[in-house]
């Protein structure tokens, strides 16, 4: 039986902007399915709520002031394996959709879409359990031949990924060299390989990219 076939669909709207949540409330009312709506405004609230309340569909922003919701998806799945998760966000679909799909969400939707597309996406989540836009479908097909589309760090070796993470923590070449007990110029050489593989030019880009994927 489809979980959303029962009388009342339980929605959780997780976004730090109350205007976004209120806009979604209006969309849900237009859909015409009997439902209950609950609200959270940060990652911690969202996890705490899902821990103690059964939810059918969670519509969640990708980023909150207290962190990236990507890290929360596996925890939500453990708490409620059958929950349907729709990421509703302003971040670039072409850059970010695949990593969220790969993490286990049921759909990725841009806030830049028209209201009709938003309504259609929510209806597909209700009736079919997923929403994959044509843009994300094309990305999924491309990722079969190019796994780095999902996570560009998949092209790095274990040591390169370890050092990338240290740079993301704010460590410098000398600190990394001391921690790994290697020469400083070895760290510099690995940094250059990381930049080449990720097609970036500086540490600011590396830190931003790492933050988006971990």
ROVEXVO-198240 format. One line per 3 residues: number of its first residue (from 1); their letters; for each residue x, y, z of N, C-alpha, C. Coordinates in Angstrom, 1 decimal, m for minus. Last residue first. Layout:
BEGIN
NUM = a = X Y Z X Y Z X Y Z; ...
END
This chain:
BEGIN
214 = xxx = 30.8 17.3 1.6 31.0 16.5 2.8 30.5 17.3 4.0; 30.2 18.9 m0.5 30.1 17.5 m0.8 30.4 16.6 0.5; 30.6 21.6 0.1 29.3 21.2 m0.6 29.2 19.7 m0.7
211 = xxx = 33.1 21.6 1.2 31.9 21.9 2.1 30.6 21.5 1.4; 34.6 21.3 m1.1 34.6 20.2 0.0 33.4 20.4 0.9; 34.1 23.7 m2.4 33.7 22.4 m3.0 33.6 21.3 m2.0
208 = xxx = 35.2 25.5 m0.6 33.8 25.6 m0.9 33.3 24.3 m1.5; 37.9 24.6 m0.6 37.1 24.6 0.7 35.6 24.6 0.4; 38.6 25.1 m3.3 38.7 23.7 m2.7 37.8 23.6 m1.4
205 = xxx = 38.3 27.9 m3.5 37.5 27.0 m4.3 37.5 25.6 m3.7; 40.4 28.6 m1.7 39.0 29.0 m1.5 38.0 28.1 m2.2; 42.7 27.6 m2.8 42.1 26.9 m1.7 40.7 27.4 m1.4
202 = xxx = 42.5 27.5 m6.5 42.9 28.1 m5.2 42.2 27.3 m4.1; 41.6 26.4 m8.9 42.8 27.2 m8.9 43.3 27.6 m7.5; 40.4 23.3 m10.3 40.2 24.5 m9.5 41.6 25.2 m9.4
199 = xxx = 40.0 20.6 m11.1 39.9 21.8 m12.1 39.6 23.1 m11.3; 40.5 18.4 m9.7 39.2 19.1 m9.4 39.0 20.3 m10.3; 43.0 17.8 m10.6 41.9 16.8 m10.8 40.6 17.5 m10.6
196 = xxx = 44.5 20.1 m10.0 44.4 19.7 m11.3 43.2 18.7 m11.5; 44.3 20.1 m7.1 43.8 21.2 m7.9 43.5 20.8 m9.4; 45.6 17.7 m6.6 44.2 17.9 m6.2 43.6 19.0 m7.0
193 = xxx = 48.2 18.3 m7.5 47.4 17.2 m8.1 45.9 17.3 m7.8; 48.8 20.4 m5.7 48.8 20.7 m7.1 48.0 19.6 m7.9; 48.9 18.9 m3.3 47.9 19.9 m3.5 47.7 20.3 m5.0
190 = xxx = 51.1 17.3 m3.8 49.8 16.6 m3.7 48.7 17.7 m3.9; 53.1 19.2 m3.6 52.9 18.4 m4.8 51.5 17.8 m4.9; 52.8 20.0 m1.0 52.6 21.0 m2.1 52.3 20.3 m3.4
187 = xxx = 53.5 17.7 0.4 52.2 18.2 0.5 51.8 19.2 m0.6; 56.2 17.7 m0.4 55.3 16.5 m0.8 53.8 17.0 m0.7; 57.2 19.9 0.9 57.1 19.9 m0.6 56.3 18.8 m1.1
184 = xxx = 57.2 19.0 3.5 56.2 20.1 3.1 56.1 20.1 1.6; 57.3 15.4 4.1 57.9 16.7 3.8 56.9 17.7 3.3; 55.3 13.9 6.8 55.9 14.0 5.4 56.5 15.3 5.2
181 = xxx = 53.5 13.5 8.9 55.0 13.1 9.0 55.5 12.9 7.6; 51.1 14.5 9.1 51.2 13.3 8.3 52.7 12.7 8.3; 51.5 16.8 10.6 50.5 15.8 11.1 50.7 14.4 10.4
178 = xxx = 53.4 18.1 9.1 53.7 17.7 10.5 52.8 16.6 10.9; 51.9 18.7 6.8 53.2 17.9 6.7 53.5 17.3 8.1; 49.9 20.3 7.9 49.5 19.0 7.2 50.8 18.1 7.2
175 = xxx = 51.4 22.5 8.7 50.6 21.7 9.7 50.3 20.3 9.1; 52.5 23.3 6.2 53.4 22.9 7.3 52.6 22.0 8.3; 50.1 24.1 4.7 51.1 23.0 4.3 51.9 22.5 5.4
172 = xxx = 47.4 24.5 7.1 48.3 24.9 6.1 49.3 23.8 5.7; 43.9 23.9 7.8 45.3 23.7 8.0 46.2 24.1 6.8; 41.2 24.1 7.4 41.9 25.4 7.6 43.4 25.2 7.9
169 = xxx = 39.7 22.0 6.7 39.7 22.3 8.1 40.4 23.6 8.4; 40.4 21.9 4.0 39.1 22.4 4.3 38.9 22.7 5.8; 42.9 20.7 4.3 42.9 22.1 3.9 41.5 22.7 4.2
166 = xxx = 42.0 18.2 5.1 42.8 19.0 6.1 42.8 20.4 5.6; 40.7 17.3 2.8 39.9 17.5 4.1 40.6 18.4 5.1; 42.9 17.0 1.2 41.9 18.0 0.8 41.0 18.3 2.0
163 = xxx = 44.1 14.9 2.5 44.8 16.2 2.5 43.8 17.3 2.1; 42.3 12.9 1.9 42.6 13.2 3.3 43.2 14.6 3.4; 42.4 12.8 m0.9 41.1 13.2 m0.2 41.4 13.6 1.3
160 = xxx = 45.0 11.9 m1.2 44.6 13.3 m1.7 43.3 13.7 m1.1; 44.8 9.4 m0.1 45.7 10.4 0.5 45.3 11.8 0.1; 43.0 8.2 m1.9 42.6 8.3 m0.4 43.5 9.3 0.2
157 = xxx = 42.8 10.2 m4.9 43.2 9.0 m4.1 42.8 9.2 m2.7; 39.9 11.5 m6.6 41.1 11.7 m5.8 41.5 10.3 m5.2; 37.5 11.3 m7.9 38.7 11.1 m8.7 40.0 11.2 m7.9
154 = xxx = 35.6 11.9 m6.1 35.8 10.5 m6.4 37.0 10.2 m7.3; 35.2 14.6 m5.9 36.3 14.0 m5.1 36.5 12.5 m5.3; 32.9 15.1 m7.3 34.2 15.3 m8.0 35.4 14.8 m7.2
151 = xxx = 30.2 13.2 m7.4 31.1 13.7 m6.4 32.5 13.9 m7.1; 28.7 13.2 m9.8 28.1 13.0 m8.5 28.9 13.6 m7.4; 30.7 13.5 m11.7 29.6 14.4 m11.7 28.8 14.4 m10.4
148 = xxx = 32.4 11.4 m11.5 32.8 12.6 m10.8 31.7 13.7 m10.9; 31.4 9.3 m13.1 31.0 9.3 m11.7 31.4 10.6 m11.0; 30.5 9.1 m16.1 31.4 10.1 m15.5 31.0 10.2 m14.0
145 = xxx = 28.6 7.4 m17.1 29.9 7.4 m17.7 30.9 8.3 m17.0; 26.6 8.0 m15.4 26.9 6.6 m15.6 28.3 6.5 m16.2; 26.2 10.7 m15.6 27.0 10.3 m14.5 27.3 8.8 m14.6
142 = xxx = 24.4 11.0 m17.7 25.8 11.4 m17.9 26.7 10.8 m16.8; 22.0 10.3 m16.4 22.5 9.5 m17.6 24.0 9.8 m17.8; 21.8 12.3 m14.5 22.0 10.9 m14.1 22.5 10.0 m15.2
139 = xxx = 21.5 14.5 m16.2 22.7 14.4 m15.4 22.9 13.0 m14.9; 19.0 14.0 m17.2 20.1 14.0 m18.1 21.4 13.9 m17.4; 17.5 14.1 m14.8 17.5 12.9 m15.6 18.7 12.8 m16.5
136 = xxx = 17.8 16.8 m14.2 18.4 15.8 m13.4 18.5 14.5 m14.1; 16.2 17.9 m16.3 17.6 18.3 m16.2 18.4 17.3 m15.3; 13.7 16.8 m15.8 14.4 16.4 m17.1 15.9 16.8 m17.0
133 = xxx = 13.5 15.8 m12.3 13.3 16.7 m13.4 14.1 16.3 m14.7; 12.0 13.5 m10.5 13.3 13.7 m11.2 13.0 14.6 m12.4; 10.5 12.5 m7.7 10.4 13.6 m8.7 11.8 13.8 m9.2
130 = xxx = 8.6 9.8 m6.2 9.8 10.5 m6.6 9.5 11.6 m7.6; 6.2 8.6 m5.6 7.3 8.5 m4.6 8.6 9.1 m5.0; 3.9 9.0 m7.0 4.9 8.0 m7.5 6.1 7.8 m6.6
127 = xxx = 2.3 10.7 m5.5 1.7 9.6 m6.2 2.7 8.5 m6.7; 4.0 12.6 m4.1 2.8 11.9 m3.4 2.4 10.6 m4.1; 5.8 13.3 m6.0 6.3 12.7 m4.8 5.2 12.0 m4.1
124 = xxx = 4.0 14.4 m7.8 4.7 13.2 m8.2 5.3 12.5 m7.0; 3.1 16.6 m6.3 2.2 15.6 m6.7 2.9 14.3 m7.1; 5.5 18.1 m6.2 5.0 17.6 m5.0 4.0 16.5 m5.3
121 = xxx = 5.7 18.7 m9.0 6.8 17.9 m8.3 6.3 17.3 m7.0; 3.5 20.3 m9.4 3.6 19.0 m10.1 4.6 18.1 m9.4; 4.1 22.5 m7.8 2.9 21.7 m7.5 3.0 20.3 m8.1
118 = xxx = 6.3 23.4 m9.2 6.5 23.0 m7.8 5.3 22.1 m7.4; 5.2 24.0 m11.6 6.2 23.0 m11.6 6.4 22.5 m10.2; 3.5 26.1 m10.8 2.9 24.9 m11.4 3.9 23.7 m11.4
115 = xxx = 5.3 28.1 m10.0 4.4 27.4 m9.0 3.8 26.1 m9.6; 8.5 27.7 m11.5 7.2 28.3 m11.4 6.3 27.5 m10.5; 11.7 27.6 m9.9 10.7 27.0 m10.7 9.4 27.8 m10.5
112 = xxx = 13.5 28.3 m8.0 13.4 29.2 m9.1 12.2 28.8 m10.1; 13.9 26.3 m6.2 13.0 27.4 m5.8 12.7 28.4 m6.9; 14.2 23.1 m7.7 14.7 24.5 m7.6 13.6 25.4 m7.1
109 = xxx = 14.3 19.9 m6.3 13.5 20.9 m6.9 14.1 22.3 m6.6; 14.7 16.5 m6.3 15.5 17.8 m6.1 14.7 18.8 m6.9; 13.8 13.5 m4.6 13.6 14.5 m5.6 14.4 15.7 m5.2
106 = xxx = 14.4 11.7 m2.6 13.5 11.2 m3.7 13.2 12.3 m4.8; 17.8 11.0 m1.5 16.5 11.8 m1.5 15.7 11.3 m2.7; 20.3 9.7 m1.3 19.0 9.0 m0.9 17.8 9.8 m0.9
103 = xxx = 22.6 10.5 m2.3 22.6 10.4 m0.8 21.3 9.7 m0.4; 22.1 10.8 m4.9 23.0 9.7 m4.5 22.9 9.5 m3.0; 20.6 13.2 m4.7 19.9 11.9 m5.2 20.8 10.7 m4.8
100 = xxx = 22.7 14.8 m3.9 21.5 14.6 m3.0 20.8 13.4 m3.4; 24.4 14.8 m6.1 24.9 14.3 m4.8 23.8 14.1 m3.8; 22.8 15.8 m8.2 23.2 14.4 m8.2 23.7 13.9 m6.8
97 = xxx = 22.3 18.6 m7.7 21.2 17.6 m7.6 21.7 16.1 m7.4; 24.4 20.5 m7.9 24.2 19.8 m6.6 23.2 18.7 m6.6; 24.8 21.5 m10.5 25.9 21.3 m9.6 25.6 20.4 m8.5
94 = xxx = 22.2 21.8 m11.5 23.2 21.1 m12.3 24.5 20.7 m11.5; 20.9 23.3 m9.6 20.5 21.9 m9.8 21.6 21.2 m10.5; 22.2 25.6 m7.3 22.2 25.2 m8.7 21.9 23.7 m8.9
91 = xxx = 19.9 26.5 m4.6 21.2 26.2 m5.2 21.1 25.6 m6.6; 17.5 26.9 m3.5 17.9 27.9 m4.4 19.2 27.6 m5.1; 15.3 24.0 m3.0 16.4 24.9 m2.7 16.7 25.8 m3.8
88 = xxx = 14.2 21.2 m1.7 13.6 22.3 m2.3 14.5 23.5 m2.0; 14.2 17.7 m1.8 15.1 18.9 m1.6 14.5 20.1 m2.4; 12.1 15.5 m0.4 12.2 16.4 m1.6 13.1 17.6 m1.2
85 = xxx = 11.7 12.3 0.7 12.4 13.5 0.9 12.6 14.3 m0.4; 9.6 10.1 2.4 9.9 10.7 1.0 10.5 12.1 1.2; 10.2 7.4 4.6 9.9 8.8 4.4 10.4 9.2 3.0
82 = xxx = 10.9 4.9 5.2 9.9 5.0 4.2 9.6 6.5 3.9; 12.8 5.0 7.3 13.2 4.5 6.0 12.2 4.8 4.9; 13.5 7.0 9.6 12.2 6.7 9.0 12.6 6.3 7.5
79 = xxx = 16.2 6.8 10.6 15.0 7.1 11.5 13.7 6.7 10.9; 17.7 6.4 8.4 17.7 5.4 9.4 16.5 5.6 10.4; 17.1 8.7 6.9 16.7 7.4 6.3 16.8 6.3 7.4
76 = xxx = 18.2 10.7 8.5 16.8 10.6 8.3 16.3 9.3 7.8; 20.9 10.0 8.2 20.3 9.9 9.5 18.8 9.8 9.4; 21.3 10.5 5.4 21.4 9.1 5.9 20.8 8.9 7.3
73 = xxx = 20.8 13.4 5.5 19.9 12.5 4.8 20.1 11.1 5.3; 22.6 15.2 6.7 21.5 14.7 7.5 20.7 13.6 6.8; 24.4 16.1 4.9 24.9 15.2 6.0 23.8 14.6 6.8
70 = xxx = 22.8 17.8 3.4 23.3 16.5 2.8 23.8 15.6 3.9; 22.3 20.2 4.7 21.4 19.1 4.9 21.8 17.7 4.3; 24.8 21.9 6.3 24.4 21.4 5.0 23.5 20.2 5.2
67 = xxx = 24.2 24.3 9.0 24.9 23.2 8.2 24.2 22.9 6.9; 22.9 26.3 10.3 23.7 25.4 11.1 24.2 24.2 10.3; 21.5 27.7 8.3 22.6 28.4 9.0 23.5 27.4 9.9
64 = xxx = 21.2 25.2 5.7 20.7 25.9 6.8 21.8 26.7 7.5; 20.5 24.0 2.4 21.5 24.6 3.4 20.7 25.3 4.4; 18.4 22.8 1.1 19.7 22.1 1.0 20.7 22.7 2.1
61 = xxx = 15.2 22.3 2.7 16.2 23.1 2.0 17.5 22.4 2.0; 12.7 19.8 2.2 13.8 20.3 3.0 14.8 21.2 2.2; 9.9 18.2 3.0 10.4 19.1 2.0 11.5 20.0 2.6
58 = xxx = 9.0 14.9 3.6 9.7 16.0 4.1 10.2 16.9 2.9; 6.2 13.0 4.0 7.0 13.7 3.0 7.6 14.9 3.7; 5.4 11.6 6.3 5.3 11.0 5.0 6.2 11.6 4.0
55 = xxx = 6.5 11.1 9.6 6.3 12.0 8.5 6.3 11.2 7.2; 6.2 10.7 13.1 6.1 10.0 11.8 5.7 11.1 10.7; 8.4 12.1 15.4 7.1 12.2 14.7 7.1 11.5 13.4
52 = xxx = 11.0 11.9 16.5 9.8 11.7 17.4 8.4 11.8 16.7; 12.8 12.4 14.6 13.1 11.3 15.5 11.8 10.9 16.3; 11.9 14.6 13.3 11.8 13.3 12.6 12.0 12.2 13.5
49 = xxx = 12.7 16.5 15.2 11.3 16.3 14.9 11.0 15.0 14.3; 15.5 16.3 15.2 14.7 16.1 16.4 13.3 15.8 16.2; 16.0 17.1 12.5 16.3 15.8 13.0 15.6 15.4 14.3
46 = xxx = 15.0 19.8 12.7 14.5 18.8 11.7 14.7 17.4 12.2; 16.5 21.0 14.7 15.1 20.9 14.8 14.5 19.8 13.9; 19.0 20.9 13.3 18.8 20.2 14.6 17.3 20.0 14.9
43 = xxx = 18.7 22.5 11.0 19.0 21.0 10.9 18.6 20.3 12.2; 15.7 24.7 11.2 17.2 24.4 11.1 17.4 22.9 11.2; 13.0 24.9 11.3 13.8 26.0 10.7 15.3 25.8 10.7
40 = xxx = 9.9 23.2 10.6 11.2 23.3 11.3 12.0 24.3 10.6; 6.4 22.4 10.8 7.5 23.3 10.4 8.7 23.1 11.3; 3.8 20.4 9.3 4.7 20.7 10.5 5.9 21.5 9.9
37 = xxx = 0.5 19.8 8.3 1.8 20.4 8.0 2.6 20.7 9.3; m1.6 17.3 7.0 m1.1 18.0 8.1 0.3 18.6 7.8; m4.2 16.9 4.5 m2.8 16.8 5.0 m2.7 17.6 6.3
34 = xxx = m5.9 15.9 1.6 m6.0 16.1 3.1 m4.6 15.9 3.7; m5.2 17.6 m1.4 m5.2 16.3 m0.6 m5.2 16.7 0.9; m5.0 20.0 m2.8 m6.4 19.4 m2.5 m6.4 18.1 m1.8
31 = xxx = m3.2 21.7 m3.8 m3.2 20.4 m4.3 m4.5 19.6 m4.0; m3.6 24.1 m2.4 m4.1 24.0 m3.8 m4.1 22.6 m4.3; m2.2 23.5 m0.1 m3.7 23.7 0.0 m4.3 23.6 m1.4
28 = xxx = 0.4 23.4 m1.1 m0.2 22.2 m0.6 m1.7 22.3 m0.5; 0.7 26.1 m1.6 0.8 25.1 m2.7 0.1 23.9 m2.3; 0.6 27.2 0.9 m0.4 27.6 m0.1 m0.5 26.6 m1.2
25 = xxx = 2.9 26.1 2.0 1.6 25.8 2.6 0.5 26.1 1.6; 4.9 27.3 0.5 4.6 25.8 0.3 3.3 25.4 0.9; 4.7 29.8 1.6 4.4 29.6 0.2 4.1 28.2 m0.1
22 = xxx = 5.6 29.3 4.2 4.2 29.7 4.0 3.8 29.6 2.5; 8.3 28.6 3.7 7.4 27.6 4.2 5.9 28.0 4.0; 9.2 31.1 2.7 9.2 29.9 1.8 8.3 28.8 2.4
19 = xxx = 8.8 32.6 5.0 8.1 33.0 3.8 8.1 31.8 2.8; 10.7 31.6 6.8 9.2 31.4 7.1 8.4 31.7 5.8; 13.6 30.0 6.2 12.8 31.2 5.8 11.3 30.9 5.9
16 = xxx = 14.8 27.6 6.7 15.0 28.7 7.7 14.3 30.0 7.3; 12.8 24.7 6.4 13.4 25.8 5.8 13.6 27.0 6.8; 10.9 22.0 6.1 12.1 22.4 6.8 12.9 23.5 6.0
13 = xxx = 7.9 20.7 6.6 8.5 21.8 5.8 9.7 22.3 6.6; 6.4 17.6 6.4 7.3 18.5 7.2 8.0 19.5 6.3; 3.2 16.3 6.2 4.3 17.0 5.6 5.1 17.7 6.6
10 = xxx = 1.2 13.5 6.0 1.9 14.4 7.0 3.2 15.0 6.3; m2.0 13.1 4.8 m0.6 13.1 4.4 0.1 14.0 5.4; m4.7 11.2 5.7 m4.0 12.4 6.0 m2.5 12.3 5.7
7 = xxx = m5.6 8.6 4.9 m6.4 9.8 4.8 m5.6 11.1 4.8; m3.2 6.8 2.8 m4.0 7.0 4.0 m4.6 8.3 3.9; m1.5 6.9 0.6 m2.9 6.6 0.3 m3.8 6.7 1.6
4 = xxx = 1.1 7.2 1.2 0.3 8.4 1.1 m1.1 8.2 0.7; 2.1 4.6 1.1 2.0 5.3 2.4 1.1 6.5 2.3; 0.5 2.2 m0.8 1.2 3.5 m0.9 1.0 4.2 0.5
1 = x = 0.8 m1.2 0.0 0.0 0.0 0.0 0.9 1.3 0.0
END
